[in-house]
Amino acid sequence: MTPHQGQGGNQAIEDAEGFFLFKGQHINRASVPSILQDFDRVRRERASTIQMHTRDQHGRKDPSKMWKYTQYNFTYPGVRECLDRLNAGEEMIAV
């Protein structure tokens, strides 16, 4: 994660929130691989997109892109809602 837009710490917090998938009675040895796939499905895509946004903005101060990226970068409903949206065939983050 590049340091532009201060997203490294934000992504760490979002990663920590994603571990809520491991809470509940449904967790057992057999369910762990599926939970990890769900975690990866949300977190990898989101973190990679934000990383591309920060790289794109380095040295290019385009206000329209900055606003668009800000909306995406700082809008995160949580891992469960993102999974629900993806499973429904929707965009993970609606901007």
Order of alpha helices (4+ residues) and beta strands (2+ residues): alpha-alpha-alpha-alpha
